[in-house]
Every structure is written in C-alpha cells, then in structure tokens.
C-alpha cells in the first residue's frame, strides 16, 4: 500500500528551519572568513528570498545588528571584518534559538 505525503508549506518551512538550526549548531567561530561569509549569506536568505538585496533597508533582516551596515559581505569594498561576521552570525543564532529571547524587538 502506497502512502502519499502531502506536506503543507508550514511543514516544509519547519524542515528547512530545522536544517538551518542544525547548520548553526556547529562551532563556526573556527571557520575561515570565506566560510563565515557563506554562512551569513545563507542566514540572510533563510527566509526564502532568492536574493539578499544587500544595501536595501527594506531587505535588512530584523535580527541584523544595528551597528553593522547591511552591505554585501562578499563585495571587496564592503566586506565586514571577521569580528563583524561573527557578530552577525551570533545575532542570527540568538534570534533562531527557540528557547532564547529575540535579538531584536522588531522581529516577529
């Protein structure tokens, strides 16, 4: 007997969020800067957007630290330093932590 699974968008989103949470459970503090940039880009795009739209205020994630410009993390003129990349990832991780407080009160 064959069972057909009809997953709702909410269930698919839950699976995607679970995978992202697992990815951010790693110790990224030891990553090289290029790996940190990739993780930041993945975090920004974790809401399903096709493009990060760097530099556009309306596209800035609510969890993004206010003291770090929302600029392309890969563009040679605007690349954040390692400390800034770690701050961005820590803000995202804190925001994603289901048992923790939201990093930014503007987030839903």
HELIX and SHEET records of a PDB file:
HELIX    1   1 UNK A    9  UNK A   23  1                                  15    
HELIX    2   2 UNK A   28  UNK A   30  5                                   3    
HELIX    3   3 UNK A   33  UNK A   44  1                                  12    
HELIX    4   4 UNK A   45  UNK A   47  5                                   3    
HELIX    5   5 UNK A   57  UNK A   59  5                                   3    
HELIX    6   6 UNK A   82  UNK A   96  1                                  15    
END                                                                             
